[in-house]
Amino acid sequence: MGVGASCPPPWRRHLLCSAFLFLFICLWGTSDANEELAALPPRGWNSYDSFSWIVDENAYMQNAQILAEKLLPHGYQYAVIDFLWYRKYVDGAYTDSYGFDNIDEWGRPFPDLQRFPSSINDRGFSQIASKVHEMGLKFGIHLMKGISLQSVNANTPILDTKTGKPYIEDGRHWTARDIGLNHRTCAWMPHGFMSVNTDIGAGRAFLRSLYQQYANWGVDFVKVDCIFGTDYSPEEIIIISELLQEIDRPIILSLSPGTEVTPALAENISDHVNMYRITGDDWDNWKDVSSHFSVSSSFAAAKKIGAIGLRGKSWPDLDMLPFGWLTDPSVNQGPHRKSNLTLDEQKTQMTLWSMAKSPLMYGGDLRHLDSSTLSIITNPTLLKINHYSKNNMEFHYVYVERTSNREHSDYFGSPYHVHLTENDGMVVGLTACSDSKANGWYMLSQDGKPDHICRDYEVENDKNISFCLGKTEPLQASDLITMGNKEYQAKFHLAVSNIDDTCLDASASRWRTASENKFPMFSRCRWHAKQIWQLNEKGNLVSSYSRLCATVESRKEGTTGARAWVATGSKGEIYLAFFNLDSTSRKMTVRISDLKKALRRTFVRKNLCSCTEVWSGRYLGLLKEEISGVVNPHGSMVFEIIC
């Protein structure tokens, strides 16, 4: 590592850090429903990255025990069972299979007795939750939105939690078929779950019975899937939040998966939740990790980090840490391989997650936790940044020098706004209709007919570059509207003219990984709400499925993979992180004068300010005019400056 300047060693306080965190957690765990939820970004372990959906009681409890012994002293307190805990682990069962779920008499998912035998005699997860609580941990589960197709087809009655009997309103018994919205199935699990009609009392009664049952089991954390991003259901999110506030038990509300999420979209729901995913699934490949830099920067700039949330605060969630011993996405098998991320890449991910104050959920099988992984996820300074830093933001004044060939180094003599390099072209996405990026769609007439919907997305050589899709025929006469003196389709398909049977789809056919988050959304044409669009007079192209609006943007976002973040500590420390997203080493430099401007800080006693590089533990001496270091490919450096 080459250091052109500088950044008292943090070790004196590190011995006290773990003890303080453990004491804080124990005291926090004794409070009641009036406590401030998610006052700090939550930490814990989730079963998905290592077990997919087939985790059983024995494996879960073994991981929970190790979590309590090795990670709880560092603030990792939530032990979460991820999706499909109610599905039978038998031949023919997979992510979107139908008919293999355990449901109770009220249409609610119930743990698979083969995998979770302590659930027998209608105990649900109460026995597991009790054991987890005895360890000093908090118990969490994953949920899908709404109600299952299996329950709707069985037409199960709805429980009235006030009477303990079937729900009756207006003199009639309401059932699952009355509340299930078949046109709003989960995009990546259409044979699994659908939204419920929250406009009627029966829909709200079902959700109330669902979350009251989880509270009775002793659940402390719910991760609700297929309800945010492309499968946006704001009404259901808000109803769930209101129902959780009725319950005399503090329960963290987390949203997933988070594809096509923008700060404008989160503005409508962030104060109703505690965590919300802002990317697709993050797996152990560099492309997924690097795709998080732009989106995390946008949420920091929008002041969404630690904003008001459900009974406390809310945190943009960058997804789990896929380190250690893992499985593969969407498989019916448990952990069987090591993480594909290098140690440098894992440190980079841990650094970004900490600087962006994302919740930290470890995904590897803790029974195979090695010392190097443990040291990364329990680094005292990174954990301190993750919980207690403020003013977290991307820092745009970075000087970069290539180091792979020093005779032909490329030094940028002036600061530039660095972005993750992407391929040329355009990307189609979704955003809140109030976002300015949603404007600008128009009808393009050909042969006197408005049969195309277009949007300009770039200017090149003084000419607008447009993206156009062809409209199909009307669904029915009632779908025609009049604008001016002309009649137009109010609802329509948007087809790709030069590709047979391909239409714009407002929701992915399966869940997407983080690196796929901005890929064009096209699939086979079908008459489904996911592919029905409307053009309003404001120039918004509105999805009939999610009520989000389409955007088109250029992918030409910069020419370098150098990034930097800054934050300040609770005791006046300054934290500076370098990230090298390129495949060759880079010497990165930041001037102290630029740091002053960004943080609005004056280094009054500059000669007494010292710096330590956190990952190496190297003390760099007194601060001078700049801070610099050679950063490995896909690597990071973190400087702690103390004056």
N, C-alpha and C positions, 0 to 999 in steps of 0.2 A: 504493500500500500504506500503510495506516495502522498505526502501531505504538504501542501504549500503554505499552510498557516496553522491555524490552531483552533481548539475548542477546549472542581477538584474531583477527582475520581468519585463515582457514585457509590463505591463499595461500602462506605461507612454507614449508609442508610439501608443497604440491601438486606442486612441481617434482621432488621426490624420489620421489613416490608411484609413478608409472609405472615408473621405473627399478627400484625395489625389487620391484614385482610381477613384472617381466620376469625379474629375477635369480632370484626365488623359483621361478618356473615352470620356468626352465631347470634349476635344481638339482633340483627335484622330478621332472622328467622323466627324470633319470638313475638313479633308484632302481629297486629290483627288486620282486619279488612280495610282499616283506614290508613294503612301504611302507604308511603309513596312508592308506587310500583316502578321498577326499572329506573331507579334514581341514578344508576350507573349501567353501562352496557352489560346485559346479562352474559354469563359464561357457563359453559357446561359441556356435556357430551351427548351426541345424537347417534343412533344406531344405523342410519341409512348408508353412509359411505362404506361401512364394513360389512353390513348384513343385508343390504337391500331391504326386502320386506319380510324375510324369513326368521328374524331374530326370535329366540324363545326365552322363556323365563329364566332358565339356568344361565345362558350366556349373558342376558341382560343383568342379572344380579351379580355375576362375576365382574362385569365391567363397572357396575355401580360401586362395588366394594373397593376396586382400585381407584376409581374416581374420588371416593371419600378419603382414601389413604394418601394418594399422591398429588391430586389436583385441587381438592377442596381448600387446602391451606393457601392456594394461589387464586382463590375466587371462583373456581369452576364448581358450580353448585347444582345445576340442573341436569338430571339424568332423563333423557327423552327417548321414548319408544317411537320410532317413525312409522311410516304408513302401513296400512293393511294388517294391523294386529288382529283384526276380526276375520281374516281370510284363512280358510283351511289350507294347510300345506300338503296338498295331494296332487296326483297327476291331473293335468288339465287346468290347474290354477296358475294364473300369471297376472300381470298388472291390470289388464283390461278384460279379464275373463268374467263371465257372468254365472251366478248361481252358487258360488262357493263361500259366501259370506254368512257369518253368524249374526242374526238379528233377534232382538227380543220381541215380546208380544206387542210392543209399541213402535216397532219399526226402527229401533235404534241399534247401531253396531254393538256387538258384544265380543269380548276377547275369545279367540280360538282356544278351546279347552285343551286341545292336544299340545299346543305350544305354551299355554299359560294355565296349567292345571289348578293353580290356587284360585282361579275364577269360578270354580265349581260352586254350586248352590247359590247362584246369582250374586256372588261377591264382587264380580267385576275385577277392577284393579285395586280394590281396597286393601287387600293383603300385601301386594307388592308396594303400594304407596306407603303403607305403615312401616315396612322394613326400610324403605328408602329414607323416610323421615328419621328413623332411629339412627341412621348413619350421619345425620346432619345435612342431608341433601334435600333437594326439592324434586318432585316427580312431574314429568311432562309426557304428553302424547301428541301424536299427529292426527289431524282430522281432515276429511274432505268436506267441501262445502255442502250445505243443504241436506238432501235426503237421498238414499240409494235407490237406484232403479229397481232393485230386488224388493225393497219395501213398498214402492209404488205399485209394482205388479202384484204383490201380495195383498195390497190394499189394507194395510194394517191400520188399526184405530190410532188416534192421537191421544196421548195422556194429558189430562188436565192436572197439573201439579198441585192445584189448590184443593181439589176434591179427591184425587187419587183414582178417578174414574175416567172413562172416555170423554173427550172434549165435546161439549154441546153448545151450540150457539144458534140463535134464531130457530130453536125447536128441532134442530137436526144434529145427528152425529157426523162429525167430520173425520175423514180418513186420508191416507197418504195420497190417493189419487186426486184429492181435492186441492192439494197444496204443491205437488211436484210440477215444475215447469220443464216439460219435455224438450222445449226449444232452447233451453239453456243448460245442456249437459256439459260436463267437464270436457274440454277440448282433447286432453290426452287420456281421458278415461271415460269415453262416452257410454260404456256399458256399466259404469260404476255409479256415478253420482250426478245430481242435477240441483239447480237452485230451487229454493222454495219461495212461494208467493208470500212475501212479508207484508203485503198490503192488507191481508186478511188476518183475523184473529187466530185462525187455525194454524197458519204458517208460523206465526210468532209463538203459539202454544207449543208446537213441535220443537222449535229451537230452545224454548225455555226448559222443556223436559230433558232435552239433550244435555245442556250445560249444567243444569241442576244435578243430573246424575253424575257428571264428571266431578263436580264439587263434592258430592257425597262420597265418591271414591277416594277423595283426597288429592285430586289433581291440582298442581300449582302452575302449570304452563300448558297452553294449547297452541299448536301450530296449525293454522287453518289453510288448506291448500286449494288451488284452482279458484281463487276468489279475487285475486289482484292481478294487475298487469293486463294481459290479453283477455283473460276471463274476468274482467272487472265487474264486481257486483257491489257497488257502494252501499246500496240500501241494506243488503244482508250484513255487510261489515258493521254498519252503524247499529243495526238491531242486535247483533251479537255483543257489541260493546255495551249497549244499554242493558242487556240481560246480565252480563257479567257484573255490572255495577249493582244490580239487584241482589246478587248473591253475597252472603255474609262470609266470603272467603276471598283473599287476594289471589287472582289468577292472571298471569302474564298472557297477553294476546299477541301472537306472532302471525304474520301473513306470509304466504308463499304461493307460487314461485317467484313472480316479479319480472317476467319478461315484458319488454316494451314500456318500462317505467320511467317517468320523468318527474322532476320536482313539481311541475304543474299538476300531474296526476295525483301525486302523494298529498298535495295541499288539501284535497277533499277528505282524506281519511286519517292522516297522521296523528291528529289529536284524539282519535278514537282507539288507537292501538298502542303497543309498546315496542314492537319490532315489525319491520316490513321489508321483504326482500326487494332489492332494486336490480337484480340480475337473474338470469336463468341459473340452472344448477351449475355449481362450480366443481369441476373434477380435476384430477391430478395431471393436467397438461398445461404447458406454459401459455398456450393460446387463451385458455380460460382465465388464467391469472392476469395476464396483461390486459384483457378486455375490461377489467374492473377500474382501471385508472381514470378514464374519462367520466364514467357515471358517478364514481365516488367524488370526483372534483366538483361536478355539477350540484350534487346534494350539499356539499360543504359550502359552496358559494351561495346557495339558497337558504342557508342558516337552518337546515333541517336536522343537524346533529344535536341530539338532546333537546328537541323541541317538546312542547306540551304533548302529553299522551294520555292514555287511559289510566286514570287514578295516579298519574305521575308523569313520566317522560316517554318519548318515542325515539327510536334509533333506526336509521337506514341500515339494512342488513346485507352484507356482502356474501353471505352463505358460509357453509362450514369450512373447516380446515382439513383438507383431504391428505393428511400425513400418516405415516406409519403403515399399518397392515390393513388392506382394503379389499373390496370386491370390485365388480364392474357395474356400470349403470344398467338398471332394468334386467337383472338376472335373478334366477331362483337358487342362489347359492350364497353361502357365507364368505368370510374373508379368506383370501387365498394368495395374495400377492403384496409386494411392497409398493409404496407410492412411487409414481414415475417422476415426481419432482425431485430435482437435485437439492442439496442442502442450501445452495445459494438461492434457488427459486423458493424454497420453503421460508427462508429468512425474509425474502422480499415480500411474500404474501403476508407473513406475520407482521412485518413493518407497516405495510399499507393498511391492513386491518386495524392496527393499533393507532396509527396516525389519523385514520378516518373514524376512529371510535366505533367501529362495527362490533356488534356482539361476537363473542368468540366461542364457537361451538366446535369442539374437536370431533372428528369423524372416524378416526382409526380405532381398531380393536385394541382396547387398553391392556388386554392380556399379553400383547406383544409390544408394549411400549418400550422403546429403546432409549438409551441415555441421551443421544443427540437430539431426538425429537422432543424429549422431555425438557431439555435445556432451552430449546427454541420457544416452546409454548409457555414456559414459566420464566422467561427472562424478566427479571424484576423491573428494569427500566421500561421495557416495552409494555408490560402490564400496567405500570404507573401512568404511562402516556395514555393507554387505552381507557383508563378509568378517570384520571384526574386532570388531564391537560385541557386547554381551552384555546380558542382562536385557531382551530385546526383548519388548514386550507392548503391548496396547492400553491407553490411558490414559482413564479414565472420567470425569474431573472437568473438564469443558469448559463454558464459558459462551458462549452464542451470541446474537448480535444481528443481526437482519435489516438489510440495508443497501440493499435495492432501493428502499425508501421510508422515508427517515430520519424523516419526520414521524410515522410510525406504526410505529416500531421496536418489536420484540418482544424484550425482554431477559429472559432466564431468570435470576432472582436467586439460584438455588441450583443446585448441580451435579446432573446427572442422568446416568443410564446411557444413552448414546446407541446406537441401533441403526439399521441400514439399514431404511428404510421399505419395507414390502411390502404387497400388496393384502390385503384381508380374506379370510377363508376358512381352509382347511386345506391342508396338504401331506402327501403320503405319501412315505416314504423308507425306506431300509434302514440297519441298523446291526448291530454285533456283538451277539449274543444276550445277552452279559454286560452290555450297556449297560442302565441302568435305564429308558431311554426305550423299550426293547423290551417291557416288561411291560404288563399290563393288558388284553390281549385276552380276550374271553369269548364263550360261546355264548348267543345270544338265542333263546328258544323262542317259536314262534308255532303256535297250534293243537296244542300239546303236542309239537312237533317242533323240535329244535335246528337250524334251517335258516339261521341267520344267524351271522356272526362280527362282533363289534363291539368298539369301543374308545372310551372317553370321552377327549376331547382338549381340552375347555375348559369352564369354569363360567361361566354367564351368568345373572344374576338368580336366583342360588342354585339353578340347575338345570344338570345335566350335559348337555353337547352331545356327541352320539355320532356316530361314523362306522361304518356297517354295510355289509357285502357279503353277498350270498346264496351259500350253498353249493350245489354241483351234486350229482348222484347219484354214488355210489361208482364208482371205476374197476373194482374187482372185489371179490369176497368177502374176499380177503386184506387188503384195505385198511380193513377194519373193526376197531375196537378197542373194548374194554370199559372204561368209567370208572364205578366204582361198580356200579350194577345196570343201567346203560344201555349200549347199543352205539352207537358213533359212527364216523364216517368218519375214518380215520387220514390219508388224503390226499384232497385235494379241489381243485376249482376255486373261485375266488371271483368271482362275476359281479356286475355292476352291474345292479340290479333294473329301473331305468327306462330303460336303454339296451340295445338289442338286441345280442347277440353281442359283449359287451365284458367282458373279464376282467382281474383284477389280474395284472400281468406283472412278474416279479422282475428283468428285464433289458430295457434299451431295445431297440427294433427297429432303431435306428441309434445311433451314438455321439451324445452330447449335448454342447452347448456349455455353458460355465460358467454362463450365466444360466438354462439349462434344468435345472440340476442337481437341483432339488427339485420339478419338476413331477410330477403324479400319473403312475404307471406303469401305463397301461392299453393294451391292444391287443386285436385280434380273438381270440376264444376258440379255442384249439387244444390238443390233447393233447400237450403238450410240458413237459419238466421246468421250464422257465422260469415256467410258470403253475400248478405244483402246490405246494400248501401243506400244512402240518401245524400243528395247535394242540397244544402240550404242556401238561402240568399246571402249569407255571410261569406260564402266561399269555403265552407267546411264540408268535407266528405265524411259523413257520419256513419259509423257501423251500427246496424240495427241490433247487433248482438251485444256489444259491450258499451255502446253509446260513447265510445272514444272516437277520435278523429284521426284520419290518415295524414302522414307527412311523407315528404320525399326530400332527401338531403344528399349532397355530394359527399363522397367518401374521401375527397382530397383534403385531409386534415393536418398536413404537416410533413416534415421530412426527417425527424429525429426521434429516437426512442429514449431520450433523457427526460427524466421527471424529477421534481423535488417537492417536498411538503414541509411546512413549518407548523409549530404549535408552541404554546407557552405552558409552563408547569404551574402547579399550585403555589410554589414558593419562589416564583420568579425565574425558574429555569427557562431556557430556550432550547427547543428541539428542532433539529434540521435533518431531514432524511433525503438521501440521494437514491435514485432508482435508475438502473440502466436496463432498458427493455430491449436493447440491441444484442446481437449475437457475438459482438466483439467488445473488448474492454474500452472504457471511456474514462478520461480524466475529466472530472466535473469540478467546477469552481463557483463559489458564491461570494460576492463582495459584502463585507460587513455593512457598507453604506446602503446597499440594496435591502439588506435584512432590516436595517433601521426603518427604512421607508415602509416596508410591508407590515411590520409589527408596531410601527409608531412608537418605537422604543429608543431611548437615548442611552448609549453605553457610557455613562458618566465616568465610571472608573474602569476604563477600557483596559488599563494595564493590569488589572486584577481579575479580569474575566478569563476563565480557563475552560478547556474543552476536553472531552473524552469521546472516543469512538466506541459506541456501545457494544456492537457485535464482537469486536476483537478485544475490547477492554483496554485498548491502548490510550494512555494519557498523552495528549498532544501539546500540553504546555499552555502558555499564555496566548490570549487571542491577539492577532495582528490585524491586517487589513482584509484578509480573505480566508475562506475555508475551502480546502480542495482535497481530493482523493481520487485514486484510480479505482473505479468500480468494475467488478467482474461482470462478464456477460450474464444477463438476467439477475444480477446481484443488487445489493443495496448496502448503504452505509447510514448509520444513525449517529448524529453528534449531539451530545448533551453539553450545553454551554451554561456555566454558572458564574455569576458575577458577585 
